[in-house]
């Protein structure tokens, strides 16, 4: 079981269990060895706290060395965020930035947040909602307009908070955004909450594509440019994800109460 090191939940659980048993045996041995040297309650309490801290630190470090190759929302954000930052910086310098290179599962494992006081592992909860209901998207009529303008191959729609209650939509575009500033820099500085909703038949690849689109919008990339980049670079992007070790066939980024849209003809 000590050789179990990635991906499978049973393997990870077995590894954690074997390490816990080893730590317990070592702690018991140390406790027996230290007990003759301890003579009062404060000393016993201090020794207990020190051994517990060592145990928990070892457990935490072991988690950071177990790479998981399937995406959840946090891991996908850790992969997408640096790439989108590169694109934005390149745009600001009038260069053609690329989405590559990408973090590997080993890189992401070292960056994941496991500590209990991180109720939200990253900042996406401040600007991204996945699986919004119809009301958050602007009501039934608004959703129908978005669905009618959606291409057949687009299995998601993304709407910014400012246009969820109104505004115009460009034809054949999967997102809508209202520009309330006069310069691109001001637009990038403005915070918009993005509502991202997937169609009922959306695949794992569609989820990755939708998240990438939402991240580009969040960083102020113009929607047409973001769409153009995804159309041109997404196949290479997927190939690179697989090359560095990610499994793109299983993606779990939607909360339990997320809503998917379906079309009934």
ZAGUKE-140797 format. One line per field, with one value per residue: chain; x, y, z of N, C-alpha, C, O in turn; residue number from 0; residue in one letter. Coordinates in steps of 0.1 Angstrom, whole numbers. Atoms other than C-alpha are relative to their C-alpha. Example, Ala and Ser with C-alpha at 12.3 -4.5 7.8 and 13.67 -1.06 7.14 Angstrom:
% ZAGUKE-140797
chaine	(A; A)
n.xx	(9; -9)
n.yy	(-12; -11)
n.zz	(0; 0)
ca.xx	(123; 137)
ca.yy	(-45; -11)
ca.zz	(78; 71)
c.xx	(9; -8)
c.yy	(12; 11)
c.zz	(0; 8)
o.xx	(19; -3)
o.yy	(12; 22)
o.zz	(7; 9)
num	(0; 1)
residu	(a; s)
***
This chain:
% ZAGUKE-140797
chaine	(A; A; A; A; A; A; A; A; A; A; A; A; A; A; A; A; A; A; A; A; A; A; A; A; A; A; A; A; A; A; A; A; A; A; A; A; A; A; A; A; A; A; A; A; A; A; A; A; A; A; A; A; A; A; A; A; A; A; A; A; A; A; A; A; A; A; A; A; A; A; A; A; A; A; A; A; A; A; A; A; A; A; A; A; A; A; A; A; A; A; A; A; A; A; A; A; A; A; A; A; A; A; A; A; A; A; A; A; A; A; A; A; A; A; A; A; A; A; A; A; A; A; A; A; A; A; A; A; A; A; A; A; A; A; A; A; A; A; A; A; A; A; A; A; A; A; A; A; A; A; A; A; A; A; A; A; A; A; A; A; A; A; A; A; A; A; A; A; A; A; A; A; A; A; A; A; A; A; A; A; A; A; A; A; A; A; A; A; A; A; A; A; A; A; A; A; A; A; A; A; A; A; A; A; A; A; A; A; A; A; A; A; A; A; A; A; A; A; A; A; A; A; A; A; A; A; A; A; A; A; A; A; A; A; A; A; A; A; A; A; A; A; A; A; A; A; A; A; A; A; A; A; A; A; A; A; A; A; A; A; A; A; A; A; A)
n.xx	(8; -8; -3; 11; -4; 7; 13; 11; 3; -3; -15; -4; 5; -9; -13; 2; 2; -13; -8; 5; -4; -14; -1; 5; -10; -12; 4; 0; -13; -6; 7; -5; -14; -1; 8; -8; -6; 11; 4; 12; 10; -4; -10; 7; 8; -9; -4; 11; 2; -11; 1; 11; -4; -8; 9; 9; -8; -3; 12; 2; -10; 2; 10; -5; -8; 9; 6; 12; -1; 14; 3; 12; 0; -13; -12; 1; -3; -14; -6; 4; -3; -13; 0; 8; -8; -9; 7; 4; -12; -4; 9; -4; -13; 2; -6; 9; -2; 6; 5; -9; 1; 10; -4; 2; 6; -9; -1; 13; 0; -8; 7; 14; 3; 6; 2; 15; 5; 3; 13; 0; -14; -5; 9; 10; 14; 3; 3; 5; 10; 2; 13; 10; 13; 5; 2; -13; -3; 8; 14; 2; -2; -14; -7; 4; -8; -14; 0; 2; -12; -11; -3; 3; -12; -2; 8; 0; 2; -6; 7; -6; 10; 6; 9; 10; 13; 3; -12; 1; -8; -5; 4; -9; -10; 4; 0; 4; -6; 3; -11; 4; -12; -4; -13; -1; -6; 10; 8; -7; 0; 13; 4; 13; 3; 3; 9; -3; 10; -2; 11; 2; -9; -14; -10; -11; -7; 8; -2; -13; 1; 7; -8; -10; 7; 3; -13; -5; 9; -3; -12; 2; -2; 12; 6; -3; -14; 0; 6; -9; -11; 4; 2; -13; -10; 5; -5; -14; 1; 4; -11; -11; 5; -3; -14; -6; 5; 14; 11; 10; 12; 9; -1; 11; -2; 13; 5; 11; 13; -1; 10; -4; 11; 4; 9; 11; 5)
n.yy	(-12; -12; -4; -7; -14; -10; 1; 8; -3; 12; -1; -11; 4; 11; -6; -8; 9; 6; -10; -2; 11; -2; -12; 4; 9; -8; -8; 8; 3; -12; -2; 9; -4; -12; 1; -1; -13; -10; 2; -7; -2; -9; 6; 10; -8; -6; 10; 4; -10; 1; 12; -2; -9; 8; 9; -7; -6; 10; 4; -11; 1; 12; -4; -9; 8; 10; -7; 5; -4; -4; -14; -6; -14; -6; 4; -6; -14; -2; 2; -10; -14; -5; -2; -12; -12; -2; -6; -14; -8; -1; -10; -13; -3; 1; 12; 11; 9; 13; 5; 10; 14; 3; 7; 14; 4; -1; -14; -4; 6; -8; -13; 2; -4; 11; -4; -1; -14; -5; 5; -2; 2; -11; -12; 1; -2; -14; -5; 10; 9; 11; 6; -10; 3; -8; -14; -7; -2; -10; 4; 9; -6; -3; 13; 5; -7; 5; 13; -1; -5; 9; 9; 13; 6; -7; 7; -8; -14; -8; -13; -8; -4; -12; 2; 10; -7; -8; -3; 6; 12; 2; 13; 12; -1; 7; -8; -13; -8; -14; -9; -12; -9; -5; 6; 15; 1; -1; 12; 11; -2; 2; 13; 5; 13; 8; 12; 10; 10; 10; 7; 13; 10; -5; 9; -5; -9; -12; -6; -7; -11; -10; -6; -8; -12; -8; -6; -11; -12; -6; -8; -11; 3; -3; 13; 5; 5; 12; 11; 3; 8; 13; 8; 3; 6; 10; 14; 1; -1; 13; 9; -3; 5; 15; 2; -2; 10; -1; 8; -9; 8; -1; -13; -2; -14; -6; 3; 10; -6; -7; 3; 1; -4; 10; -5; 9; -5)
n.zz	(0; -1; 14; 7; 0; 7; 8; -5; -13; -8; -2; -8; -14; -5; -3; -12; -11; -4; -6; -13; -9; -2; -9; -14; -6; -3; -12; -12; -4; -6; -12; -10; -3; -7; -13; -12; -2; -3; -13; -4; 10; 11; 9; 8; 10; 10; 9; 9; 10; 10; 8; 8; 10; 10; 8; 10; 10; 9; 8; 10; 10; 8; 9; 10; 9; 7; 11; 5; 15; 4; -3; -7; 3; -5; 8; 13; -2; -1; 13; 10; -5; 5; 15; 4; -4; 11; 12; -3; 0; 14; 6; -4; 6; 14; 5; 2; -10; 2; -12; -5; -4; -10; -12; 0; -13; -11; -3; -6; -13; -9; -2; -5; -14; -8; -14; -3; 0; 13; 4; 14; 3; 8; 1; 11; -5; 0; 13; 9; -4; 10; -2; -5; 4; 11; -4; 0; 14; 6; 2; 11; 13; 2; 2; 14; 10; 0; 6; 14; 6; -3; 11; -4; -7; -12; -10; -12; 2; -11; -1; -10; -10; 4; 11; -4; -2; 11; 9; 13; 2; 14; 6; 0; -11; -11; -12; 2; -10; 2; -2; -7; -1; 13; 4; -3; -13; -10; 1; -7; -14; -6; -4; 4; -4; 12; -2; 9; -1; 11; 5; -6; 7; -1; -4; -8; 9; 0; -13; 1; 9; -7; -10; 6; 5; -12; -6; 9; -2; -13; 0; 9; 15; 8; 2; 13; -1; -8; 8; 11; -6; -3; 13; 7; -9; -9; 2; -5; -14; -5; 2; -10; -13; 0; 1; -13; -9; -5; 6; 4; 2; -12; -6; -10; -4; -3; -13; 0; 3; 13; 10; 14; 9; 10; 10; 4; 12)
ca.xx	(0; 29; 35; 1; 7; -18; -53; -73; -92; -88; -50; -48; -69; -47; -16; -30; -41; -7; 10; -13; -6; 31; 28; 8; 34; 62; 42; 36; 72; 83; 56; 69; 105; 97; 73; 101; 114; 80; 68; 38; 7; 21; 51; 28; 5; 35; 48; 14; 10; 45; 39; 5; 20; 46; 19; -4; 25; 36; 0; -3; 30; 20; -12; 8; 29; -1; -9; -45; -49; -87; -100; -122; -130; -99; -74; -87; -85; -49; -41; -61; -52; -15; -21; -48; -25; 1; -24; -35; 1; 9; -21; -10; 24; 9; 23; 7; 6; -1; -20; 9; 28; 6; 10; 13; -6; 25; 28; -9; -6; 20; -3; -36; -51; -59; -59; -93; -95; -96; -134; -129; -97; -94; -110; -132; -162; -160; -165; -178; -210; -215; -249; -270; -307; -329; -336; -298; -295; -321; -353; -369; -370; -334; -323; -343; -326; -292; -301; -313; -281; -259; -241; -249; -213; -214; -225; -224; -235; -217; -234; -218; -237; -243; -261; -280; -308; -307; -285; -278; -264; -242; -253; -237; -219; -220; -216; -229; -212; -219; -191; -195; -161; -144; -110; -99; -78; -108; -128; -102; -102; -139; -152; -180; -196; -198; -227; -216; -242; -237; -261; -275; -253; -221; -190; -159; -142; -170; -166; -129; -137; -163; -141; -113; -137; -149; -113; -104; -135; -126; -92; -107; -100; -126; -152; -145; -108; -115; -137; -112; -84; -104; -114; -78; -59; -82; -73; -36; -45; -62; -33; -9; -32; -29; 8; 16; -5; -41; -71; -96; -123; -136; -141; -161; -164; -202; -217; -243; -271; -259; -285; -280; -301; -319; -337; -370; -381)
ca.yy	(0; 24; 23; 37; 72; 88; 92; 63; 72; 37; 40; 73; 61; 30; 51; 75; 46; 29; 61; 67; 33; 39; 73; 57; 30; 56; 78; 50; 40; 76; 79; 48; 61; 95; 85; 79; 114; 131; 136; 159; 168; 199; 179; 151; 177; 194; 161; 151; 184; 181; 145; 155; 184; 161; 136; 162; 179; 146; 138; 173; 168; 134; 149; 175; 147; 127; 140; 136; 137; 144; 180; 194; 231; 241; 221; 233; 269; 264; 252; 278; 309; 312; 307; 334; 358; 352; 360; 392; 404; 397; 417; 446; 445; 441; 406; 374; 354; 316; 296; 272; 259; 242; 230; 192; 172; 172; 210; 214; 190; 212; 242; 228; 241; 213; 233; 234; 272; 276; 272; 285; 271; 300; 333; 320; 320; 358; 361; 328; 309; 275; 261; 292; 290; 307; 338; 345; 343; 370; 350; 326; 350; 359; 322; 314; 342; 329; 294; 304; 323; 295; 274; 237; 228; 252; 232; 261; 297; 324; 356; 384; 397; 431; 417; 390; 415; 430; 442; 432; 399; 394; 367; 333; 342; 321; 350; 385; 414; 451; 476; 503; 519; 538; 521; 485; 491; 503; 473; 449; 465; 461; 431; 411; 381; 354; 329; 298; 272; 239; 221; 188; 169; 188; 166; 169; 186; 211; 218; 226; 248; 267; 273; 285; 310; 322; 328; 348; 370; 375; 388; 413; 396; 408; 381; 380; 376; 350; 330; 333; 320; 291; 281; 282; 270; 247; 214; 221; 231; 197; 178; 196; 188; 151; 154; 167; 140; 152; 130; 150; 123; 130; 166; 175; 213; 218; 220; 195; 219; 231; 233; 222; 234; 211; 218; 201; 203)
ca.zz	(0; 6; -32; -40; -50; -73; -88; -73; -42; -28; -33; -17; 13; 16; 16; 42; 64; 63; 71; 100; 114; 110; 127; 156; 161; 161; 185; 209; 208; 215; 242; 260; 257; 270; 298; 323; 317; 323; 358; 358; 338; 320; 307; 295; 278; 261; 248; 235; 217; 201; 189; 176; 157; 141; 131; 115; 97; 83; 72; 55; 37; 25; 10; -9; -25; -38; -73; -84; -122; -123; -122; -95; -95; -75; -94; -127; -115; -105; -140; -159; -138; -147; -184; -185; -166; -193; -220; -203; -197; -233; -244; -223; -239; -274; -277; -287; -255; -255; -230; -225; -206; -181; -145; -141; -114; -93; -95; -86; -57; -41; -44; -33; 0; 25; 57; 75; 78; 41; 36; 1; -15; -40; -51; -79; -55; -56; -93; -107; -102; -119; -125; -119; -120; -146; -125; -121; -159; -164; -165; -190; -219; -215; -213; -245; -263; -252; -262; -296; -303; -291; -317; -317; -306; -277; -247; -222; -219; -198; -187; -168; -137; -153; -183; -164; -159; -193; -222; -257; -270; -300; -324; -322; -290; -259; -235; -231; -214; -210; -214; -188; -192; -220; -220; -220; -189; -170; -183; -170; -136; -132; -114; -130; -115; -143; -144; -161; -170; -190; -212; -201; -226; -217; -215; -194; -223; -224; -187; -193; -222; -203; -174; -196; -213; -179; -167; -198; -194; -157; -166; -191; -224; -249; -255; -292; -286; -259; -283; -311; -288; -277; -312; -324; -293; -274; -292; -285; -250; -244; -259; -235; -205; -214; -221; -186; -170; -166; -172; -191; -192; -157; -145; -114; -112; -106; -71; -60; -65; -100; -127; -163; -192; -216; -249; -256; -291)
c.xx	(8; 4; -11; 2; -8; -14; -11; -3; 3; 15; 4; -4; 9; 13; -1; -2; 13; 9; -5; 3; 15; 3; -4; 10; 12; -3; -1; 14; 7; -7; 6; 15; 1; -7; 9; 6; -10; -6; -12; -9; 5; 11; -6; -8; 9; 5; -11; -2; 12; -1; -12; 3; 8; -8; -8; 9; 4; -12; -2; 10; -2; -11; 5; 9; -8; -7; -13; -2; -14; -3; -12; 1; 13; 12; -1; 3; 15; 7; -3; 5; 13; 0; -8; 7; 10; -6; -3; 13; 5; -8; 4; 13; -1; 7; -11; 3; -7; -4; 9; 12; -10; 6; -3; -8; 9; 2; -13; -1; 7; -6; -14; -1; -8; -3; -15; -5; -2; -14; -2; 14; 6; -10; -11; -14; -4; -5; -7; -10; -3; -13; -11; -14; -5; -1; 14; 5; -8; -14; -2; 2; 15; 8; -4; 7; 14; 1; -1; 12; 12; 2; -2; 12; 3; -9; 0; -4; 6; -6; 7; -12; -7; -10; -10; -14; -4; 12; -1; 9; 5; -4; 11; 11; -5; 0; -5; 7; -3; 12; -4; 11; 4; 13; 1; 6; -10; -9; 6; 0; -14; -3; -14; -2; -5; -9; 3; -9; 3; -13; 0; 10; 15; 10; 11; 8; -7; 1; 14; 0; -7; 7; 11; -6; -3; 12; 5; -9; 3; 12; -1; 3; -14; -6; 2; 14; 1; -5; 9; 12; -4; -2; 13; 9; -5; 4; 15; 1; -4; 11; 11; -5; 3; 15; 6; -6; -14; -9; -12; -14; -9; 3; -12; 1; -14; -4; -11; -13; 0; -11; 6; -12; -2; -9; -10; -7; -15)
c.yy	(13; 4; 7; 15; 10; -5; -8; 3; -11; 0; 10; -3; -11; 6; 8; -9; -7; 10; 4; -10; 1; 11; -4; -8; 8; 9; -8; -4; 12; 3; -9; 4; 13; 0; 0; 14; 11; -3; 7; 2; 10; -6; -11; 7; 6; -11; -5; 10; 0; -12; 2; 9; -7; -9; 8; 7; -11; -4; 11; -1; -12; 3; 8; -8; -11; 7; -7; 6; 3; 14; 1; 15; 7; -3; 6; 15; 2; -2; 11; 14; 5; 2; 12; 13; 3; 7; 15; 9; 2; 10; 14; 5; -1; -12; -11; -11; -14; -5; -10; 7; -1; -7; -15; -3; 1; 15; 5; -5; 8; 13; -1; 4; -12; 5; 4; 14; 6; -6; 1; -1; 11; 11; -1; 2; 14; 5; -10; -9; -10; -6; 9; -4; 10; 15; 7; 3; 11; -4; -9; 6; 2; -13; -5; 8; -5; -14; 0; 5; -9; -9; -14; -7; 6; -6; 8; 14; 7; 14; 8; 6; 13; -1; -11; 5; 8; 3; -8; -12; 0; -13; -10; 2; -7; 8; 14; 9; 15; 9; 13; 10; 4; -5; -14; -2; 1; -12; -11; 2; -2; -14; -4; -14; -8; -12; -9; -12; -10; -6; -14; -11; 4; -11; 6; 10; 14; 8; 8; 12; 12; 7; 9; 13; 9; 7; 11; 12; 7; 9; 11; -2; 2; -13; -5; -6; -13; -12; -4; -9; -14; -9; -4; -9; -12; -15; -2; 0; -14; -10; 3; -4; -15; -3; 1; -9; 1; -9; 9; -7; 1; 13; 3; 15; 6; -4; -10; 5; 8; -5; 0; 3; -11; 6; -11; 5; -5)
c.zz	(0; -14; -7; 1; -8; -5; 7; 14; 10; 3; 9; 15; 6; 5; 13; 12; 4; 6; 14; 10; 4; 10; 14; 7; 5; 12; 13; 5; 7; 14; 11; 4; 8; 13; 13; 3; 4; 13; 4; -12; -11; -9; -9; -11; -11; -10; -9; -11; -11; -9; -9; -12; -11; -8; -10; -11; -10; -9; -11; -11; -10; -10; -12; -10; -7; -12; -5; -14; -5; 6; 10; -3; 4; -8; -14; 0; 1; -13; -9; 4; -5; -15; -4; 4; -11; -12; 2; 0; -14; -8; 4; -6; -16; -6; -2; 10; -3; 13; 7; 6; 12; 12; -1; 13; 12; 4; 7; 14; 11; 3; 6; 15; 7; 14; 3; 0; -13; -5; -15; -5; -9; -1; -10; 6; 0; -13; -9; 7; -11; 3; 5; -4; -10; 4; 0; -14; -6; -3; -12; -14; -4; -3; -14; -10; -1; -7; -15; -8; 2; -12; 5; 8; 13; 11; 14; -4; 13; -1; 11; 9; -5; -11; 3; 1; -12; -9; -13; -1; -14; -6; 0; 10; 12; 13; -4; 11; -4; 3; 6; 1; -14; -5; 4; 14; 11; 0; 8; 15; 6; 3; -5; 5; -13; 4; -11; 1; -12; -4; 6; -6; 0; 5; 9; -7; -1; 13; 0; -8; 6; 11; -5; -6; 11; 6; -9; 1; 13; -1; -11; -14; -7; -4; -14; -1; 7; -8; -11; 5; 2; -12; -6; 9; 9; -3; 5; 15; 7; -2; 11; 14; 1; 1; 14; 10; 5; -7; -3; -2; 12; 7; 9; 5; 5; 14; 0; -4; -14; -9; -14; -9; -11; -10; -3; -12; -2)
o.xx	(4; 8; -9; 4; -5; -17; -21; 6; 8; 20; 12; 3; 12; 18; 7; 3; 16; 16; 3; 7; 19; 11; 2; 12; 18; 5; 3; 16; 14; 0; 8; 18; 10; -4; 5; 10; -6; -9; -17; -5; 3; 10; -3; -8; 6; 6; -8; -4; 9; 1; -11; -1; 7; -6; -9; 4; 4; -10; -6; 7; 1; -11; 1; 13; -2; -17; -13; -1; -15; 0; -22; 10; 19; 20; 10; 9; 21; 18; 6; 9; 14; 6; -4; 6; 13; 0; 0; 13; 10; -3; 4; 15; 9; 12; -22; 11; -17; 0; 8; 14; -15; 16; -14; -8; 4; 3; -12; -6; 3; -2; -19; 9; -19; -11; -21; -17; -7; -14; -9; 22; 18; -20; -18; -23; -16; -11; -11; -8; -6; -16; -19; -16; 3; 2; 14; 13; -5; -22; 7; 8; 19; 16; 5; 11; 20; 11; 5; 15; 23; -7; -2; 10; 12; -21; -1; -3; 6; -6; 8; -23; -19; -18; -18; -24; -14; 23; -10; 18; -3; -3; 23; 22; -17; -3; -5; 9; -4; 17; -11; 10; 0; 17; -6; 3; -10; -14; -1; 0; -14; 1; -23; 7; -14; -6; 1; -10; 5; -23; 10; 14; 23; 6; 10; 13; -1; 2; 15; 5; -3; 6; 14; 0; -1; 12; 9; -4; 3; 12; 9; 3; -24; 1; 3; 16; 8; 0; 11; 16; 3; 2; 14; 17; 3; 8; 18; 9; 2; 14; 17; 4; 8; 19; 15; -2; -19; -8; -18; -24; -21; 14; -23; 8; -14; -1; -17; -21; -9; -16; 14; -24; 8; -17; -6; -13; -21)
o.yy	(23; 16; 11; 21; 22; -17; -2; 3; -8; -3; 8; 0; -10; 2; 7; -6; -8; 6; 6; -8; -1; 10; 0; -7; 6; 11; -3; -3; 11; 7; -5; 4; 14; 8; 7; 17; 22; -15; 5; 0; 7; -3; -11; 3; 5; -9; -8; 6; 1; -11; -3; 7; -5; -10; 4; 7; -8; -7; 8; 1; -11; -1; 7; -2; -19; 14; -19; 18; 7; 17; -5; 20; 15; 5; 10; 20; 11; 3; 16; 22; 16; 12; 19; 23; 14; 16; 23; 20; 13; 18; 23; 17; 0; -11; -9; -20; -14; -1; -13; 19; 8; -14; -19; 5; 5; 18; 12; 1; 9; 20; 10; 2; -15; -2; 9; 16; 17; -16; -7; 7; 12; 11; 9; 6; 17; 15; -7; -14; -6; -10; 4; -11; 20; 24; 19; 12; 15; 4; -10; -1; 0; -14; -11; 2; -6; -16; -8; 1; -6; -14; -17; -15; 1; -3; 2; 18; 2; 20; 3; 7; 14; 7; -14; -2; 16; -1; -16; -14; 3; -23; -6; -3; -5; 3; 18; 5; 18; 8; 21; 20; -2; -3; -19; -11; -7; -17; -19; -8; -4; -23; 3; -22; -3; -19; -6; -18; -5; -7; -19; -20; -2; -18; 18; 20; 24; 20; 19; 23; 23; 19; 19; 24; 21; 19; 21; 23; 19; 19; 17; 8; -3; -23; -17; -16; -23; -23; -16; -18; -24; -20; -16; -17; -19; -22; -12; -7; -18; -18; -7; -9; -19; -12; -7; -9; -7; -12; 14; 0; -3; 15; 1; 17; 17; -15; -12; -2; 15; -16; 7; 0; -17; 15; -23; 16; -2)
o.zz	(-5; -16; -19; 12; -8; -6; 10; 22; 21; 14; 18; 24; 18; 15; 22; 23; 16; 16; 23; 21; 15; 19; 24; 19; 16; 21; 23; 17; 17; 23; 23; 15; 16; 22; 22; 14; 8; 17; 15; -23; -23; -22; -21; -23; -23; -22; -21; -23; -23; -21; -21; -23; -23; -21; -22; -22; -22; -21; -22; -23; -22; -22; -23; -20; -14; -9; -7; -16; -17; 17; 7; -10; -4; -12; -19; -9; -5; -15; -17; -5; -11; -20; -13; -3; -14; -18; -7; -5; -17; -16; -4; -8; -23; -17; 3; 7; -9; 24; 18; 2; 17; 11; -6; 22; 23; 16; 17; 23; 22; 12; 10; 23; 3; 21; -5; -1; -14; -11; -21; -1; -10; 5; -13; -2; 2; -14; -20; 18; -22; 14; 13; -14; -13; -4; -3; -16; -18; -9; -20; -22; -15; -12; -21; -20; -12; -14; -23; -19; -4; -18; 17; 16; 20; 11; 24; -16; 24; -11; 22; 4; -3; -13; -5; 0; -12; -5; -15; 7; -24; 1; -1; 8; 16; 24; -16; 22; -16; 14; 0; 8; -24; -16; 13; 21; 20; 11; 14; 22; 18; -5; -2; 4; -20; 13; -23; 12; -23; 3; 11; 2; -7; 14; 12; -2; 0; 13; 5; -5; 5; 12; 0; -4; 10; 9; -4; 1; 14; 6; -14; -22; -2; -8; -16; -8; 3; -8; -14; -1; -1; -13; -11; 4; 15; 6; 11; 21; 17; 8; 16; 22; 12; 7; 18; 22; 13; -19; 7; -7; 11; 13; 5; 15; 10; 19; -11; -9; -17; -9; -18; -5; -15; -7; -6; -12; -12)
num	(0; 1; 2; 3; 4; 5; 6; 7; 8; 9; 10; 11; 12; 13; 14; 15; 16; 17; 18; 19; 20; 21; 22; 23; 24; 25; 26; 27; 28; 29; 30; 31; 32; 33; 34; 35; 36; 37; 38; 39; 40; 41; 42; 43; 44; 45; 46; 47; 48; 49; 50; 51; 52; 53; 54; 55; 56; 57; 58; 59; 60; 61; 62; 63; 64; 65; 66; 67; 68; 69; 70; 71; 72; 73; 74; 75; 76; 77; 78; 79; 80; 81; 82; 83; 84; 85; 86; 87; 88; 89; 90; 91; 92; 93; 94; 95; 96; 97; 98; 99; 100; 101; 102; 103; 104; 105; 106; 107; 108; 109; 110; 111; 112; 113; 114; 115; 116; 117; 118; 119; 120; 121; 122; 123; 124; 125; 126; 127; 128; 129; 130; 131; 132; 133; 134; 135; 136; 137; 138; 139; 140; 141; 142; 143; 144; 145; 146; 147; 148; 149; 150; 151; 152; 153; 154; 155; 156; 157; 158; 159; 160; 161; 162; 163; 164; 165; 166; 167; 168; 169; 170; 171; 172; 173; 174; 175; 176; 177; 178; 179; 180; 181; 182; 183; 184; 185; 186; 187; 188; 189; 190; 191; 192; 193; 194; 195; 196; 197; 198; 199; 200; 201; 202; 203; 204; 205; 206; 207; 208; 209; 210; 211; 212; 213; 214; 215; 216; 217; 218; 219; 220; 221; 222; 223; 224; 225; 226; 227; 228; 229; 230; 231; 232; 233; 234; 235; 236; 237; 238; 239; 240; 241; 242; 243; 244; 245; 246; 247; 248; 249; 250; 251; 252; 253; 254; 255; 256; 257; 258; 259; 260; 261; 262; 263; 264)
residu	(x; x; x; x; x; x; x; x; x; x; x; x; x; x; x; x; x; x; x; x; x; x; x; x; x; x; x; x; x; x; x; x; x; x; x; x; x; x; x; x; x; x; x; x; x; x; x; x; x; x; x; x; x; x; x; x; x; x; x; x; x; x; x; x; x; x; x; x; x; x; x; x; x; x; x; x; x; x; x; x; x; x; x; x; x; x; x; x; x; x; x; x; x; x; x; x; x; x; x; x; x; x; x; x; x; x; x; x; x; x; x; x; x; x; x; x; x; x; x; x; x; x; x; x; x; x; x; x; x; x; x; x; x; x; x; x; x; x; x; x; x; x; x; x; x; x; x; x; x; x; x; x; x; x; x; x; x; x; x; x; x; x; x; x; x; x; x; x; x; x; x; x; x; x; x; x; x; x; x; x; x; x; x; x; x; x; x; x; x; x; x; x; x; x; x; x; x; x; x; x; x; x; x; x; x; x; x; x; x; x; x; x; x; x; x; x; x; x; x; x; x; x; x; x; x; x; x; x; x; x; x; x; x; x; x; x; x; x; x; x; x; x; x; x; x; x; x; x; x; x; x; x; x; x; x; x; x; x; x; x; x; x; x; x; x)
***
